[in-house]
Amino acid sequence: MEYCQKDGIVFEGYSPLAKGHVLSDPVVQQIAKKHGRTAAQICIRWSIQNGVVTIPKSIKKNRIQENCQVFGFQLDEEDMVALGNLHDGRHVTWDPTNVE
Ligand SMILES: NC(=O)c1ccc[n+]([C@@H]2O[C@H](COP(=O)([O-])OP(=O)(O)OC[C@H]3O[C@@H](n4cnc5c(N)ncnc54)[C@H](OP(=O)(O)O)[C@@H]3O)[C@@H](O)[C@H]2O)c1
């Protein structure tokens, strides 16, 4: 991300909802409750506030609408840090770490 942002390359989040696996996480749930939003909206908002383009996928109309409603609120610094600390090395898709 730092490399891309430094060189003006748009960075896109792949599987921004971790294919749905992260939505039941207690930290995500607690932040969702605090803001009166859904877990998916919290995850999408986190990507946006990190300057990351995010393309969540859903086959359900109501979820697509829900996933678009992410502009009327702001995660605070404490939320951003808590969400940023969630990564535990798991991957839900291919691992780009070793791509050259
Ligand atoms: N950039 C690329 O090169 C590339 C390549 C391939 C694919 N993609 C795209 O990347 C996107 C990522 O999709 P992804 O499937 O990997 O991961 P994702 O967006 O992280 O997760 C999608 C999963 O979350 C569920 N979901 C979506 N919104 C939800 C909500 N509001 N509440 C509860 N569950 C929700 C979906 O279920 P339902 O569908 O049942 O709602 C689906 O199971 C897709 O649009 C895909 O087409 C990009």
The ligand as an SDF file (V2000), in Angstrom:
LIG
                    3D

 48 52  0  0  0  0  0  0  0  0999 V2000
   -9.8830   -7.3810   -8.8690 N   0  0  0  0  0  0  0  0  0  0  0  0
   -9.8930   -8.5700   -9.4480 C   0  0  0  0  0  0  0  0  0  0  0  0
   -8.9970   -8.9330  -10.1580 O   0  0  0  0  0  0  0  0  0  0  0  0
  -11.0400   -9.4730   -9.1730 C   0  0  0  0  0  0  0  0  0  0  0  0
  -10.9970  -10.7820   -9.5940 C   0  0  0  0  0  0  0  0  0  0  0  0
  -12.0350  -11.5940   -9.2800 C   0  0  0  0  0  0  0  0  0  0  0  0
  -13.1020  -11.0890   -8.5990 C   0  0  0  0  0  0  0  0  0  0  0  0
  -13.1260   -9.7970   -8.2540 N   0  0  0  0  0  0  0  0  0  0  0  0
  -14.2370   -9.1960   -7.5660 C   0  0  0  0  0  0  0  0  0  0  0  0
  -13.8840   -8.8800   -6.2220 O   0  0  0  0  0  0  0  0  0  0  0  0
  -15.0640   -8.7650   -5.4490 C   0  0  0  0  0  0  0  0  0  0  0  0
  -14.8060   -9.4800   -4.1470 C   0  0  0  0  0  0  0  0  0  0  0  0
  -15.7020  -10.5460   -3.8980 O   0  0  0  0  0  0  0  0  0  0  0  0
  -15.3720  -11.7320   -2.9190 P   0  0  0  0  0  0  0  0  0  0  0  0
  -16.4730  -12.7120   -3.0540 O   0  0  0  0  0  0  0  0  0  0  0  0
  -14.0140  -12.2060   -3.1290 O   0  0  0  0  0  0  0  0  0  0  0  0
  -15.3670  -11.1450   -1.4550 O   0  0  0  0  0  0  0  0  0  0  0  0
  -16.1690  -10.1490   -0.4950 P   0  0  0  0  0  0  0  0  0  0  0  0
  -16.7690   -9.0030   -1.2080 O   0  0  0  0  0  0  0  0  0  0  0  0
  -15.1910   -9.9010    0.5950 O   0  0  0  0  0  0  0  0  0  0  0  0
  -17.3280  -11.0690    0.1600 O   0  0  0  0  0  0  0  0  0  0  0  0
  -18.4390  -11.4980   -0.5290 C   0  0  0  0  0  0  0  0  0  0  0  0
  -19.2660  -12.3530    0.4490 C   0  0  0  0  0  0  0  0  0  0  0  0
  -19.8370  -11.5290    1.4540 O   0  0  0  0  0  0  0  0  0  0  0  0
  -21.2640  -11.6660    1.4340 C   0  0  0  0  0  0  0  0  0  0  0  0
  -21.8290  -10.3340    1.6720 N   0  0  0  0  0  0  0  0  0  0  0  0
  -21.7530   -9.2420    0.8650 C   0  0  0  0  0  0  0  0  0  0  0  0
  -22.3460   -8.1830    1.4290 N   0  0  0  0  0  0  0  0  0  0  0  0
  -22.8330   -8.6030    2.6140 C   0  0  0  0  0  0  0  0  0  0  0  0
  -23.5640   -7.9590    3.6540 C   0  0  0  0  0  0  0  0  0  0  0  0
  -23.9110   -6.6760    3.5830 N   0  0  0  0  0  0  0  0  0  0  0  0
  -23.9030   -8.6960    4.7470 N   0  0  0  0  0  0  0  0  0  0  0  0
  -23.5580   -9.9990    4.8400 C   0  0  0  0  0  0  0  0  0  0  0  0
  -22.8480  -10.6560    3.8910 N   0  0  0  0  0  0  0  0  0  0  0  0
  -22.4960   -9.9650    2.7880 C   0  0  0  0  0  0  0  0  0  0  0  0
  -21.6080  -12.2210    0.0700 C   0  0  0  0  0  0  0  0  0  0  0  0
  -22.7550  -13.0360    0.1230 O   0  0  0  0  0  0  0  0  0  0  0  0
  -24.0140  -12.8200   -0.8850 P   0  0  0  0  0  0  0  0  0  0  0  0
  -23.4620  -12.6930   -2.2870 O   0  0  0  0  0  0  0  0  0  0  0  0
  -24.8260  -14.0650   -0.6710 O   0  0  0  0  0  0  0  0  0  0  0  0
  -24.7030  -11.5560   -0.4160 O   0  0  0  0  0  0  0  0  0  0  0  0
  -20.3800  -13.0990   -0.2390 C   0  0  0  0  0  0  0  0  0  0  0  0
  -20.4940  -14.3600    0.4050 O   0  0  0  0  0  0  0  0  0  0  0  0
  -16.1700   -9.3330   -6.3320 C   0  0  0  0  0  0  0  0  0  0  0  0
  -16.9070   -8.2450   -6.8340 O   0  0  0  0  0  0  0  0  0  0  0  0
  -15.4080  -10.0570   -7.4350 C   0  0  0  0  0  0  0  0  0  0  0  0
  -16.1390  -10.1320   -8.6480 O   0  0  0  0  0  0  0  0  0  0  0  0
  -12.0890   -8.9960   -8.4960 C   0  0  0  0  0  0  0  0  0  0  0  0
  1  2  1  0
  2  3  2  0
  2  4  1  0
  4  5  1  0
  4 48  2  0
  5  6  2  0
  6  7  1  0
  7  8  2  0
  8  9  1  0
  8 48  1  0
  9 10  1  0
  9 46  1  0
 10 11  1  0
 11 12  1  0
 11 44  1  0
 12 13  1  0
 13 14  1  0
 14 15  2  0
 14 16  1  0
 14 17  1  0
 17 18  1  0
 18 19  2  0
 18 20  1  0
 18 21  1  0
 21 22  1  0
 22 23  1  0
 23 24  1  0
 23 42  1  0
 24 25  1  0
 25 26  1  0
 25 36  1  0
 26 27  1  0
 26 35  1  0
 27 28  2  0
 28 29  1  0
 29 30  1  0
 29 35  2  0
 30 31  1  0
 30 32  2  0
 32 33  1  0
 33 34  2  0
 34 35  1  0
 36 37  1  0
 36 42  1  0
 37 38  1  0
 38 39  2  0
 38 40  1  0
 38 41  1  0
 42 43  1  0
 44 45  1  0
 44 46  1  0
 46 47  1  0
M  CHG  2   8   1  16  -1
M  END
$$$$
